[in-house]
Amino acid sequence: MNKVYNHAVDAIADINDDAVIMLGGFGLCGIPENSIAALVKKGSKNLTCISNNAGVDDFGIGLMLQKKQVKKMVSSYVGENAEFERQLLSGELEVELIPQGTLATRCMAAGYGMPAIFTPAGVGTEVAEGKEIRIFNDKEYLLEYAFDADFAIVKAWKGDTEGNLIFKDTARNFNPLMAMAGKITIAEVEELVPAGELDPNQIHTPGIYVHRIFQGKDYEKRIEQRTTKKLTD
């Protein structure tokens, strides 16, 4: 099975309207920029996007929000995005806010083939509204279902032609979990090498989880907040 695609446009060609998509990244780190650009160009609508964040106005999922491609956003952190805020307050965008640990664990459950998890996170808050609560050892837990995503789109530092992936630093927070969880996983990498070149001990995501892979280009590598201190004499 040849997993290698030449371009992002080809790799995401069958992501059509109404798809449920996981998008890797943590803040502005590890964002699958090329795939998002291709989705913007393709113009798929009514998408449900599962991601730790909603990008910023001119980067990441923020670009899809500008084009009104996102119907529902399932996320943990949605700050610093004026268009997201506008669509939320106007009722144009459905939003499900999830504790970050719950988001990660629901991804992991999908990858493990588990239908659901129980977590104490959110008990007694708005997060628990309408959800089943069970008691284990005198403590309340919420029932949370594993995600059911049509596609998972991730960005790795290095990958090989068999789909094995190595992530770098903070990009490991959500990308590996989402790579396990999609029915079809698409990986874009900064460097694509022949199978056998990666040290097996360094691989974070085995190729068995990855269905499509391509080498991206022109990554911005943004910093979300830059804080500097003036030099003193």
N, CA and C of each residue as an Amber inpcrd file, in Angstrom:
protein
   699
   0.8410000  -1.1980000   0.0000000   0.0000000   0.0000000   0.0000000
   0.8740000   1.2440000   0.0000000   0.7180000   2.0700000  -1.0080000
   1.4750000   3.3130000  -1.0820000   0.7490000   4.4090000  -0.3090000
   1.3680000   4.8930000   0.7560000   0.7550000   5.9170000   1.5950000
   1.1810000   7.3300000   1.2070000   2.1630000   7.4600000   0.3350000
   2.7680000   8.7630000   0.0510000   1.9550000   9.5250000  -0.9870000
   1.6370000  10.7570000  -0.6550000   0.9510000  11.6720000  -1.5610000
   1.9020000  12.8230000  -1.8880000   1.7320000  13.3830000  -3.0630000
   2.6290000  14.4580000  -3.4900000   2.2660000  15.8050000  -2.8840000
   0.9790000  16.0230000  -2.6770000   0.5300000  17.3430000  -2.2360000
  -0.5940000  17.2060000  -1.2100000  -0.7600000  18.2610000  -0.4050000
  -1.8630000  18.3010000   0.5440000  -3.2040000  18.2380000  -0.1660000
  -3.3110000  18.8840000  -1.3180000  -4.5680000  18.9140000  -2.0650000
  -5.0360000  17.4980000  -2.3850000  -4.1120000  16.6340000  -2.7710000
  -4.4730000  15.2510000  -3.0740000  -4.8350000  14.4790000  -1.8090000
  -4.0950000  14.7250000  -0.7350000  -4.2920000  13.9680000   0.5010000
  -5.6520000  14.2340000   1.1320000  -6.1830000  15.4620000   0.9620000
  -7.4630000  15.8000000   1.6040000  -8.6100000  15.8480000   0.6040000
  -8.3930000  15.3420000  -0.5950000  -9.3600000  15.5080000  -1.6850000
 -10.7420000  14.9630000  -1.3770000 -10.8430000  13.9190000  -0.5380000
 -12.1440000  13.3210000  -0.2510000 -12.7500000  13.7990000   1.0640000
 -12.2050000  14.8710000   1.6460000 -12.8360000  15.4700000   2.8230000
 -13.9230000  16.4150000   2.3200000 -15.1330000  15.9310000   2.3500000
 -16.2520000  16.6630000   1.7720000 -17.0980000  17.3430000   2.8400000
 -18.1630000  17.9890000   2.4300000 -19.0590000  18.6670000   3.3560000
 -19.5430000  17.7110000   4.4470000 -19.7330000  18.2620000   5.6460000
 -20.3070000  17.5500000   6.8020000 -19.3490000  16.5520000   7.4540000
 -18.1000000  16.5570000   7.0620000 -17.1310000  15.6370000   7.6670000
 -16.8060000  16.0460000   9.1030000 -16.4120000  15.0510000   9.9000000
 -15.9130000  15.2890000  11.2630000 -14.4010000  15.0970000  11.2170000
 -13.6710000  16.1400000  11.6130000 -12.2220000  16.1460000  11.4310000
 -11.5270000  16.4510000  12.7490000 -10.5170000  15.6590000  13.0800000
  -9.5950000  16.0060000  14.1560000  -8.4140000  16.7540000  13.5450000
  -7.9910000  17.8280000  14.1960000  -6.8460000  18.5990000  13.7180000
  -5.8440000  18.7440000  14.8450000  -4.6460000  18.2260000  14.6490000
  -3.6310000  18.2490000  15.6870000  -3.0920000  19.6390000  15.9440000
  -2.2980000  19.7360000  16.9870000  -1.6770000  21.0040000  17.3490000
  -1.9530000  21.3680000  18.7890000  -1.0940000  22.2100000  19.3270000
  -1.2150000  22.6770000  20.7060000  -0.8570000  24.1550000  20.6950000
  -1.8610000  25.0170000  20.9170000  -1.6200000  26.4390000  20.6740000
  -1.3670000  26.6170000  19.1840000  -0.2420000  27.2160000  18.8430000
   0.1300000  27.3800000  17.4360000   1.2670000  26.4450000  17.0520000
   1.5190000  25.4500000  17.8830000   2.6060000  24.4970000  17.6440000
   2.0420000  23.1980000  17.0700000   2.6840000  22.6720000  16.0280000
   2.2610000  21.3970000  15.4650000   0.9710000  21.4650000  14.6750000
   0.6850000  22.6350000  14.0930000  -0.5340000  22.8180000  13.3010000
  -0.3180000  22.2470000  11.8940000  -1.2560000  21.4530000  11.3750000
  -1.1270000  20.9330000  10.0020000  -1.4780000  22.0240000   8.9790000
  -0.5500000  22.9520000   8.8040000  -0.7990000  24.1680000   8.0310000
  -1.1300000  23.8830000   6.5680000  -0.3780000  22.9730000   5.9530000
  -0.6020000  22.6920000   4.5390000  -1.9760000  22.0760000   4.2930000
  -2.3770000  21.1780000   5.1730000  -3.6810000  20.5280000   5.0220000
  -4.8150000  21.5240000   5.2210000  -4.6650000  22.4130000   6.1860000
  -5.6910000  23.4400000   6.4110000  -5.7930000  24.3620000   5.2000000
  -4.6490000  24.7490000   4.6460000  -4.6630000  25.5980000   3.4500000
  -5.3840000  24.8910000   2.2960000  -5.1520000  23.5850000   2.1710000
  -5.8090000  22.8170000   1.1110000  -7.3120000  22.7210000   1.3470000
  -7.7170000  22.5810000   2.6040000  -9.1470000  22.5320000   2.9270000
  -9.8230000  23.8650000   2.6350000  -9.1190000  24.9520000   2.9270000
  -9.6550000  26.2800000   2.6080000  -9.8510000  26.4130000   1.1040000
  -8.8640000  25.9620000   0.3470000  -8.9530000  26.0280000  -1.1160000
 -10.0810000  25.1410000  -1.6430000 -10.2440000  23.9580000  -1.0550000
 -11.2920000  23.0320000  -1.4910000 -12.6780000  23.5760000  -1.1700000
 -12.7970000  24.2490000  -0.0110000 -14.0600000  24.8830000   0.3380000
 -15.1020000  23.9850000   0.9660000 -14.7060000  22.8580000   1.5410000
 -15.6730000  21.9710000   2.2130000 -16.4100000  22.7360000   3.3110000
 -17.7120000  22.4750000   3.4520000 -18.5560000  23.2290000   4.3710000
 -19.1330000  22.3230000   5.4640000 -19.7110000  22.9720000   6.4720000
 -20.4260000  22.2760000   7.5560000 -19.5500000  21.2550000   8.2610000
 -18.3010000  21.6120000   8.4600000 -17.3570000  20.6970000   9.0940000
 -17.4800000  20.7630000  10.6150000 -17.3140000  19.6190000  11.2440000
 -17.1310000  19.5730000  12.6930000 -15.6450000  19.3840000  12.9440000
 -15.0380000  20.3380000  13.6510000 -13.5950000  20.3020000  13.8880000
 -13.3140000  20.0340000  15.3590000 -12.5230000  19.0090000  15.6180000
 -12.0930000  18.6540000  16.9660000 -10.6270000  19.0260000  17.0800000
 -10.3270000  19.9600000  17.9620000  -8.9480000  20.4340000  18.0910000
  -8.7590000  21.0410000  19.4670000  -7.5440000  21.0060000  19.9640000
  -7.2640000  21.6420000  21.2400000  -7.5770000  23.1240000  21.2040000
  -7.3830000  23.7520000  20.0400000  -7.5760000  25.1950000  19.9160000
  -8.2780000  25.5230000  18.6030000  -8.6860000  26.7700000  18.4570000
  -9.3750000  27.2030000  17.2440000  -8.5070000  28.1200000  16.3980000
  -7.1990000  28.0650000  16.6110000  -6.2970000  28.9080000  15.8400000
  -6.4470000  30.3750000  16.2060000  -5.8610000  31.2340000  15.3910000
  -6.0380000  32.6810000  15.5130000  -6.6340000  33.1710000  14.2000000
  -6.9260000  34.4540000  14.1170000  -7.6970000  34.9510000  12.9830000
  -7.0740000  34.6530000  11.6300000  -5.7630000  34.6470000  11.5400000
  -5.1220000  34.4750000  10.2280000  -4.2260000  33.2450000  10.1630000
  -4.5290000  32.2520000  11.0100000  -3.6590000  31.0770000  11.0610000
  -4.4390000  29.8950000  11.6210000  -4.0910000  28.6970000  11.1590000
  -4.7220000  27.4840000  11.6610000  -6.2040000  27.4280000  11.3090000
  -6.9970000  26.8890000  12.2100000  -8.4330000  26.7510000  11.9760000
  -9.0910000  28.1160000  11.7770000  -8.4440000  29.1710000  12.2670000
  -8.9650000  30.5240000  12.0550000  -9.2070000  30.8280000  10.5910000
  -8.3950000  30.2760000   9.7060000  -8.5720000  30.4850000   8.2610000
  -9.8560000  29.8260000   7.7690000 -10.1850000  28.6720000   8.3310000
 -11.4210000  27.9730000   7.9630000 -12.6380000  28.6980000   8.5240000
 -12.4950000  29.2700000   9.7160000 -13.5800000  30.0520000  10.2970000
 -13.8780000  31.2820000   9.4490000 -12.8450000  31.9020000   8.9180000
 -13.0440000  33.0720000   8.0640000 -13.9010000  32.7390000   6.8540000
 -13.7510000  31.5330000   6.3290000 -14.4770000  31.1100000   5.1300000
 -15.8120000  30.4420000   5.4630000 -16.1950000  30.4660000   6.7500000
 -17.4580000  29.8780000   7.2050000 -17.5570000  28.3890000   6.8720000
 -16.4310000  27.6880000   7.0010000 -16.4220000  26.2560000   6.6970000
 -16.7600000  25.3850000   7.9020000 -16.6670000  25.9500000   9.0990000
 -16.8280000  25.1710000  10.3250000 -18.2330000  25.3500000  10.8820000
 -18.9480000  24.2470000  11.0410000 -20.2870000  24.2670000  11.6300000
 -20.2110000  24.1490000  13.1460000 -19.2940000  23.2830000  13.6120000
 -19.1800000  23.0330000  15.0530000 -17.7150000  22.9230000  15.4180000
 -17.3740000  23.5380000  16.5460000 -16.0020000  23.4910000  17.0590000
 -16.0160000  22.7760000  18.4000000 -15.2450000  21.6990000  18.4940000
 -15.0880000  20.9470000  19.7430000 -13.6650000  21.1900000  20.2130000
 -13.5140000  21.8880000  21.3450000 -12.1960000  22.3950000  21.6720000
 -12.0520000  22.6570000  23.1640000 -10.8050000  22.9640000  23.5600000
 -10.5190000  23.3190000  24.9480000 -10.1940000  24.7920000  25.1120000
  -9.3820000  25.3170000  24.1910000  -8.9230000  26.7010000  24.3090000
  -9.2830000  27.4530000  23.0340000 -10.0420000  28.5290000  23.1680000
 -10.5290000  29.2320000  21.9800000 -10.2560000  30.7310000  22.0450000
  -9.3140000  31.1510000  22.8560000  -9.0140000  32.5730000  22.9760000
  -8.2320000  33.1050000  21.7900000  -8.1040000  34.4200000  21.7280000
  -7.2740000  35.1100000  20.7370000  -7.7550000  34.9180000  19.3010000
  -9.0560000  34.7590000  19.1260000  -9.6090000  34.5850000  17.7890000
 -10.9020000  35.3950000  17.7080000 -10.7960000  36.5930000  17.1560000
 -11.9330000  37.5100000  17.1240000 -13.0730000  36.9650000  16.2650000
 -12.7630000  36.3080000  15.1480000 -13.8030000  35.7740000  14.2800000
 -14.5360000  34.6250000  14.9590000 -13.8020000  33.7930000  15.6880000
 -14.4450000  32.7310000  16.4690000 -15.4320000  33.3520000  17.4510000
 -14.9980000  34.3740000  18.1730000 -15.8610000  35.0320000  19.1550000
 -17.1110000  35.6120000  18.4850000 -16.9290000  36.2490000  17.3360000
 -18.0590000  36.8520000  16.6380000 -19.0790000  35.7900000  16.2310000
 -18.6000000  34.6800000  15.6580000 -19.5100000  33.6280000  15.2070000
 -20.2060000  32.9500000  16.3740000 -19.4930000  32.7830000  17.4890000
 -20.0910000  32.1770000  18.6770000 -21.2140000  33.0550000  19.2260000
 -20.9410000  34.3380000  19.3940000 -21.9210000  35.2430000  19.9880000
 -23.1100000  35.4890000  19.0730000 -22.9050000  35.3820000  17.7690000
 -23.9950000  35.6000000  16.8200000 -24.8350000  34.3440000  16.5940000
 -24.3750000  33.2120000  17.1360000 -25.1000000  31.9560000  16.9600000
 -24.7960000  31.2470000  15.6540000 -23.7930000  31.7200000  14.9180000
 -23.4260000  31.0890000  13.6470000 -22.6470000  29.7950000  13.8480000
 -21.9910000  29.6680000  14.9930000 -21.0790000  28.5530000  15.2390000
 -21.5000000  27.8080000  16.4980000 -21.6330000  26.4930000  16.3720000
 -21.8970000  25.6560000  17.5310000 -20.5590000  25.3200000  18.1880000
 -20.5030000  25.4400000  19.5080000 -19.2440000  25.2310000  20.2280000
 -19.4660000  24.2750000  21.3950000 -18.5830000  23.2950000  21.5020000
 -18.5640000  22.3970000  22.6580000 -17.1980000  22.5290000  23.3180000
 -17.1990000  23.1460000  24.4980000 -15.9510000  23.3130000  25.2350000
 -15.7420000  22.1160000  26.1550000 -14.5420000  21.5660000  26.1250000
 -14.2250000  20.3420000  26.8530000 -12.9470000  20.5540000  27.6600000
 -12.9010000  20.0960000  28.9090000 -11.6360000  20.1450000  29.6430000
 -10.5280000  19.4680000  28.8390000  -9.3410000  20.0450000  28.9070000
  -8.2560000  19.5820000  28.0480000  -7.9150000  18.1120000  28.2600000
  -7.9190000  17.6760000  29.5000000  -7.6340000  16.2670000  29.7690000
  -8.7100000  15.3410000  29.2210000  -9.9610000  15.7940000  29.2870000
 -11.0550000  15.0040000  28.7370000 -10.9400000  14.9160000  27.2190000
 -10.5950000  16.0290000  26.5850000 -10.4000000  16.0360000  25.1360000
  -9.3350000  15.0190000  24.7400000  -8.2170000  15.0390000  25.4380000
  -7.1270000  14.1170000  25.1310000  -7.5560000  12.6630000  25.3430000
  -8.2710000  12.4090000  26.4300000  -8.6420000  11.0380000  26.7620000
  -9.7130000  10.5010000  25.8210000 -10.6080000  11.3720000  25.3430000
 -11.6030000  10.9320000  24.3630000 -10.9360000  10.5870000  23.0280000
  -9.8730000  11.3080000  22.6920000  -9.0780000  10.9370000  21.5130000
  -8.4240000   9.5740000  21.7240000  -7.8130000   9.4090000  22.8930000
  -7.1200000   8.1700000  23.2040000  -8.0940000   6.9850000  23.1970000
  -9.2800000   7.1870000  23.7570000 -10.2820000   6.1200000  23.7930000
 -10.6430000   5.6800000  22.3790000 -10.7950000   6.6420000  21.4770000
 -11.1060000   6.3000000  20.0900000  -9.9850000   5.4690000  19.4780000
  -8.7500000   5.8450000  19.7720000  -7.6130000   5.1030000  19.2430000
  -7.5130000   3.6990000  19.8130000  -7.9170000   3.5350000  21.0670000
  -7.8570000   2.2350000  21.7240000  -9.0720000   1.3640000  21.4180000
 -10.0590000   1.9130000  20.7260000 -11.2690000   1.1460000  20.4500000
 -12.2250000   1.0700000  21.6140000 -12.0810000   2.0000000  22.5600000
 -12.9810000   2.0440000  23.7110000 -14.1570000   2.9590000  23.3980000
 -15.3900000   2.5580000  23.7200000 -16.5420000   3.3950000  23.3710000
 -16.6960000   4.6290000  24.2390000 -16.1800000   4.5770000  25.4820000
 -16.4090000   5.6780000  26.4080000 -15.4090000   5.6090000  27.5560000
 -15.3830000   6.6980000  28.3260000 -14.5400000   6.7670000  29.5220000
 -15.3590000   7.3730000  30.6530000 -14.8710000   7.2320000  31.8660000
 -15.4350000   7.9350000  33.0030000 -14.3600000   8.8650000  33.5610000
 -14.7420000  10.1120000  33.8370000 -13.7840000  11.0940000  34.3350000
 -14.4430000  11.9770000  35.3880000 -13.6920000  12.4040000  36.4020000
 -14.2550000  13.3310000  37.3840000 -14.2680000  14.7750000  36.8840000
 -13.5390000  15.0480000  35.8050000 -13.4410000  16.4150000  35.2970000
 -14.8050000  16.9060000  34.8140000 -15.2270000  18.0370000  35.3150000
 -16.4910000  18.6270000  34.8870000 -17.6750000  18.3330000  35.7720000
 -17.5390000  17.4170000  36.7150000 -18.6400000  17.1190000  37.6340000
 -19.0090000  18.3840000  38.4160000 -20.3110000  18.6690000  38.4580000
 -20.7630000  19.8450000  39.1920000 -20.6790000  21.1380000  38.4110000
 -20.3510000  21.0640000  37.1220000 -20.2530000  22.2560000  36.2820000
 -21.1780000  22.1150000  35.0730000 -21.1870000  23.1320000  34.2250000
 -21.9890000  23.0880000  32.9980000 -21.5720000  21.9330000  32.0870000
 -20.3330000  21.5040000  32.2090000 -19.8340000  20.4070000  31.3830000
 -20.6600000  19.1370000  31.6100000 -21.2120000  18.9970000  32.8090000
 -21.9310000  17.7680000  33.1730000 -23.3920000  17.7720000  32.7500000
 -23.9010000  18.8750000  32.2440000 -25.3280000  18.9680000  31.9240000
 -25.7320000  17.9400000  30.8720000 -26.7480000  17.1490000  31.2020000
 -27.2770000  16.1600000  30.2770000 -26.4590000  14.8950000  30.1470000
 -25.4260000  14.7390000  30.9660000 -24.5560000  13.5710000  30.8700000
 -24.7820000  12.6180000  32.0410000 -24.5240000  11.3590000  31.7650000
 -24.6840000  10.3350000  32.8010000 -23.5690000  10.4560000  33.8430000
 -23.9480000  10.3250000  35.0990000 -22.9840000  10.3500000  36.2010000
 -23.0620000   9.0230000  36.9550000 -21.9190000   8.4270000  37.2100000
 -21.8650000   7.2090000  38.0230000 -20.9250000   7.4370000  39.2080000
 -21.1510000   6.6540000  40.2210000 -20.3410000   6.7730000  41.4300000
 -19.4490000   5.5450000  41.5620000 -18.1610000   5.8090000  41.6960000
 -17.1740000   4.7590000  41.9340000 -16.4010000   5.1300000  43.2020000
 -16.3900000   4.2210000  44.1760000 -15.6840000   4.4780000  45.4370000
 -16.0900000   5.8210000  46.0400000 -17.3920000   6.0650000  46.0490000
 -17.9830000   7.2640000  46.6560000 -17.6180000   8.5660000  45.9380000
 -17.1680000   8.4760000  44.7010000 -16.8240000   9.6760000  43.9410000
 -17.5900000   9.6790000  42.6310000 -18.0660000  10.8770000  42.2110000
 -18.8570000  11.0070000  40.9940000 -17.9550000  11.1390000  39.7580000
 -18.3840000  10.4640000  38.6980000 -17.6560000  10.5050000  37.4290000
 -18.6380000  10.7320000  36.2840000 -18.2080000  11.4910000  35.2870000
 -19.0040000  11.7150000  34.0830000 -18.7020000  10.6380000  33.0490000
 -19.7500000  10.2200000  32.3560000 -19.5650000   9.3610000  31.1940000
 -19.2990000  10.2530000  29.9830000 -18.1680000  10.0540000  29.3250000
 -17.8110000  10.7960000  28.1130000 -17.5300000   9.7970000  26.9980000
 -18.1040000  10.0490000  25.8330000 -17.9510000   9.1210000  24.7220000
 -16.6780000   9.3910000  23.9240000 -16.0930000   8.3280000  23.3990000
 -14.9470000   8.4630000  22.5000000 -15.3700000   9.2350000  21.2600000
 -14.4590000   9.9800000  20.7000000 -14.7610000  10.7150000  19.4720000
 -14.9470000   9.7410000  18.3070000 -15.7330000  10.1670000  17.3540000
 -15.9790000   9.3790000  16.1530000 -15.6750000  10.2800000  14.9560000
 -14.4050000  10.3390000  14.5750000 -13.9570000  11.2710000  13.5380000
 -13.7170000  10.5530000  12.2160000 -14.1680000  11.1680000  11.1380000
 -13.9330000  10.6130000   9.8080000 -12.4580000  10.6990000   9.4270000
 -11.8310000  11.8110000   9.7990000 -10.4280000  12.0420000   9.4510000
  -9.6890000  12.6130000  10.6510000  -8.4140000  12.2660000  10.7640000
  -7.5070000  12.9270000  11.6930000  -6.3610000  13.5030000  10.8580000
  -6.0890000  14.7910000  11.0340000  -5.0300000  15.4500000  10.2790000
  -3.9770000  15.9230000  11.2750000  -2.7550000  15.4360000  11.1320000
  -1.6940000  15.7440000  12.0850000  -0.4690000  16.2770000  11.3610000
   0.3980000  16.9210000  12.1430000   1.6510000  17.4370000  11.5960000
   2.8110000  16.9320000  12.4480000   3.7670000  16.2810000  11.7990000
   4.9260000  15.7200000  12.5000000   6.2090000  16.3770000  12.0080000
   7.2520000  16.1870000  12.7840000   8.5730000  16.6970000  12.4010000
   9.1710000  15.8360000  11.2920000   9.2240000  14.5290000  11.5400000
   9.7440000  13.6020000  10.5460000   8.7930000  12.4280000  10.3720000
   8.7940000  11.8710000   9.1740000   8.0120000  10.6790000   8.9150000
   8.6720000   9.8870000   7.8110000   8.3090000   8.6010000   7.7130000
   8.8480000   7.8080000   6.6090000   7.7200000   7.3400000   5.7010000
   8.0780000   6.7040000   4.6350000   7.1030000   6.3360000   3.6130000
   6.1070000   5.2790000   4.0840000   6.3720000   4.6440000   5.2230000
   5.4200000   3.7040000   5.8070000   4.4690000   4.3850000   6.7940000
   4.6700000   5.6930000   7.0200000   3.7760000   6.4280000   7.9060000
   4.2320000   6.5280000   9.3460000   5.4070000   6.0070000   9.6840000
   5.9290000   6.1640000  11.0410000   6.2680000   7.6350000  11.2830000
   5.9290000   8.1480000  12.4680000   6.0510000   9.5800000  12.7230000
   6.8650000   9.8760000  13.9800000   7.6170000  10.9790000  13.9080000
   8.3110000  11.5330000  15.0630000   7.8490000  12.9770000  15.2340000
   7.3560000  13.2980000  16.4170000   6.9230000  14.6580000  16.7170000
   7.9900000  15.3550000  17.5610000   7.9530000  16.6710000  17.5360000
   8.9740000  17.4260000  18.2350000   8.3560000  18.3110000  19.3160000
   8.8890000  18.1680000  20.5230000   8.5370000  19.0430000  21.6450000
   7.0140000  19.0980000  21.8710000   6.4470000  20.3160000  21.9790000
   5.0510000  20.4850000  22.3500000   4.0880000  19.9350000  21.3180000
   4.5360000  19.7310000  20.0960000   3.6720000  19.1500000  19.0670000
   3.2300000  17.7280000  19.4270000   3.8590000  17.1270000  20.4310000
   3.4910000  15.7750000  20.8640000   2.2290000  15.7710000  21.7200000
   1.7450000  16.9230000  22.1490000   0.6270000  16.9370000  23.1000000
  -0.6440000  16.2970000  22.5620000  -1.0700000  16.6560000  21.3540000
  -2.3140000  16.1190000  20.8080000  -2.1340000  15.3620000  19.5060000
  -1.1160000  15.6690000  18.7390000  -0.9470000  15.0060000  17.4490000
  -0.8870000  13.4820000  17.5460000  -0.0900000  12.8960000  18.4320000
  -0.0350000  11.4230000  18.4880000  -1.3720000  10.7820000  18.8630000
  -2.1090000  11.4120000  19.7850000  -3.4050000  10.8700000  20.1920000
  -4.3930000  10.9070000  19.0350000  -4.3980000  12.0070000  18.2990000
  -5.3330000  12.1340000  17.1810000  -4.9400000  11.2280000  16.0250000
  -3.6310000  11.0190000  15.8490000  -3.1840000  10.1230000  14.7700000
  -3.7430000   8.7190000  14.9550000  -3.9500000   8.3120000  16.2050000
  -4.5050000   6.9870000  16.4950000  -6.0010000   6.9110000  16.2590000
  -6.6740000   8.0510000  16.2600000  -8.1190000   8.0580000  16.4760000
  -8.9820000   8.2270000  15.2370000  -8.4320000   8.7020000  14.1360000
  -9.2600000   8.9360000  12.9620000  -9.4990000   7.6650000  12.1560000
 -10.6310000   7.5970000  11.4890000 -10.8580000   6.4700000  10.5780000
  -9.8260000   6.5000000   9.4440000  -9.5090000   7.7100000   8.9960000
  -8.4180000   7.9190000   8.0370000  -7.5130000   8.9920000   8.6130000
  -6.2390000   8.6720000   8.7790000  -5.2830000   9.6280000   9.3320000
  -4.3610000  10.1320000   8.2350000  -4.2860000  11.4450000   8.1400000
  -3.4400000  12.1290000   7.1560000  -2.3360000  12.8490000   7.9190000
  -1.0980000  12.5650000   7.5820000   0.0460000  13.1870000   8.2610000
   0.8450000  14.0260000   7.2770000   1.0980000  15.2660000   7.6560000
   2.0510000  16.0780000   6.9080000   3.3110000  16.2190000   7.7570000
   4.4530000  16.1700000   7.1080000   5.7240000  16.1510000   7.8380000
   6.6720000  17.1840000   7.2580000   7.5730000  17.6640000   8.1080000
   8.5960000  18.5850000   7.6300000   9.6470000  17.8630000   6.7880000
   9.9000000  16.6190000   7.1460000  10.8950000  15.8320000   6.4100000
  10.3820000  14.4130000   6.2140000  10.3270000  13.9830000   4.9630000
   9.8740000  12.6330000   4.6310000  11.0670000  11.8150000   4.1630000
  11.2970000  10.6740000   4.8180000  12.4750000   9.8510000   4.5150000
  12.0250000   8.4490000   4.1240000  12.9020000   7.6920000   3.4780000
  12.5510000   6.3090000   3.1170000  12.3340000   5.4430000   4.3600000
  11.5200000   4.4220000   4.2190000  11.2830000   3.4800000   5.3160000
  12.6070000   2.8630000   5.7540000  12.7890000   2.7570000   7.0690000
  14.0130000   2.1850000   7.6160000  15.0140000   3.2150000   8.0950000
  14.8210000   4.4900000   7.7400000  15.7780000   5.5210000   8.1520000
  15.5350000   6.0450000   9.5580000  14.3250000   5.9150000  10.0540000
  14.0310000   6.4100000  11.3970000  14.4560000   5.3860000  12.4410000
  15.0130000   5.8850000  13.5410000  15.3610000   5.0190000  14.6630000
  14.0610000   4.5120000  15.2910000  13.8390000   3.2070000  15.3110000
  12.5840000   2.6810000  15.8780000  12.3250000   3.1420000  17.3030000
  13.3770000   3.3760000  18.0720000  13.2130000   3.8050000  19.4500000
  12.7390000   5.2540000  19.5760000  12.7890000   6.0100000  18.4800000
  12.3850000   7.4090000  18.5050000  10.9880000   7.6340000  17.9300000
  10.3790000   6.6090000  17.3630000   9.0750000   6.7570000  16.7120000
   7.9720000   6.9200000  17.7610000   7.1500000   7.9570000  17.5900000
   6.0440000   8.2080000  18.5140000   4.7270000   7.6090000  18.0230000
   4.5130000   7.6080000  16.7200000   3.3010000   7.0330000  16.1380000
   3.6910000   5.9880000  15.1090000   3.3510000   4.7140000  15.3250000
   3.6530000   3.6740000  14.3320000   2.8370000   3.8720000  13.0580000
   3.4130000   3.4880000  11.9540000   2.7820000   3.6800000  10.6610000
   1.4550000   2.9800000  10.4890000   1.1470000   1.9990000  11.3400000
  -0.1250000   1.2860000  11.2180000  -1.3160000   2.2260000  11.3840000
  -1.1150000   3.3510000  12.0840000  -2.1990000   4.2960000  12.3090000
  -2.3430000   5.3120000  11.1730000  -1.3520000   5.4200000  10.3120000
  -1.3130000   6.4880000   9.3090000  -1.6510000   5.9250000   7.9300000
  -2.6080000   6.5570000   7.2730000  -3.0680000   6.0880000   5.9670000
  -2.4840000   6.8940000   4.8090000  -2.1960000   8.1800000   5.0590000
  -1.6560000   9.0470000   4.0190000  -0.5860000   9.9480000   4.6230000
   0.4570000  10.2080000   3.8470000   1.5350000  11.0460000   4.3470000
   2.1150000  11.8600000   3.1910000   2.5030000  13.0870000   3.4770000
   3.1620000  13.9150000   2.4580000   4.1060000  14.8960000   3.1400000
   5.0740000  15.3600000   2.3780000   6.0150000  16.3460000   2.9060000
   5.4630000  17.7420000   2.6680000   5.2930000  18.4850000   3.7610000
   4.7760000  19.8400000   3.6670000   5.8670000  20.8390000   3.3370000
   5.4810000  22.0930000   3.2750000   6.4430000  23.1440000   2.9250000
   5.9860000  24.4690000   3.5340000   6.9360000  25.3980000   3.5960000
   6.6670000  26.7920000   3.9910000   6.0070000  26.9070000   5.3610000
   6.4860000  26.1460000   6.3390000   5.9120000  26.2300000   7.6760000
   6.3050000  27.5390000   8.3510000   5.3420000  28.1490000   9.0520000
   5.5760000  29.4510000   9.6760000   6.2340000  29.3510000  11.0530000
   5.9210000  28.2910000  11.7990000   6.4770000  28.0990000  13.1460000
   6.2640000  29.3430000  14.0070000   5.0180000  29.6800000  14.1940000
   4.6650000  30.8820000  14.9480000   4.8570000  30.7050000  16.4480000
   4.9870000  31.8290000  17.1350000   5.0100000  31.8720000  18.5900000
   3.7400000  32.5880000  19.0220000   2.9510000  31.9560000  19.8900000
   1.6500000  32.5110000  20.2450000   1.7820000  33.8040000  21.0380000
   2.6420000  33.8160000  22.0140000   2.8770000  35.0090000  22.8140000
   4.3820000  35.2080000  22.9650000   4.8690000  36.3300000  22.5100000
   6.2960000  36.6140000  22.6650000   6.4730000  37.6330000  23.7900000
   7.1690000  37.2360000  24.8280000   7.4340000  38.1110000  25.9570000
   8.9440000  38.3270000  26.0660000   9.3560000  39.5630000  26.0190000
  10.7910000  39.8690000  26.0660000  11.0790000  40.8350000  27.2060000
  12.3030000  40.8530000  27.5800000  12.7610000  41.7330000  28.6550000
  13.8630000  42.6130000  28.1230000  13.7750000  43.9000000  28.4160000
  14.7960000  44.8230000  27.9370000  16.1380000  44.5240000  28.5880000
  17.1710000  44.6140000  27.7830000  18.5160000  44.4250000  28.3190000
  18.8850000  45.6050000  29.2050000  19.5460000  45.3240000  30.3010000
  20.0060000  46.3950000  31.1980000  21.5210000  46.4800000  31.1360000
  22.0140000  47.6560000  31.3670000  23.4750000  47.8650000  31.3330000
  24.1420000  47.1700000  32.5220000
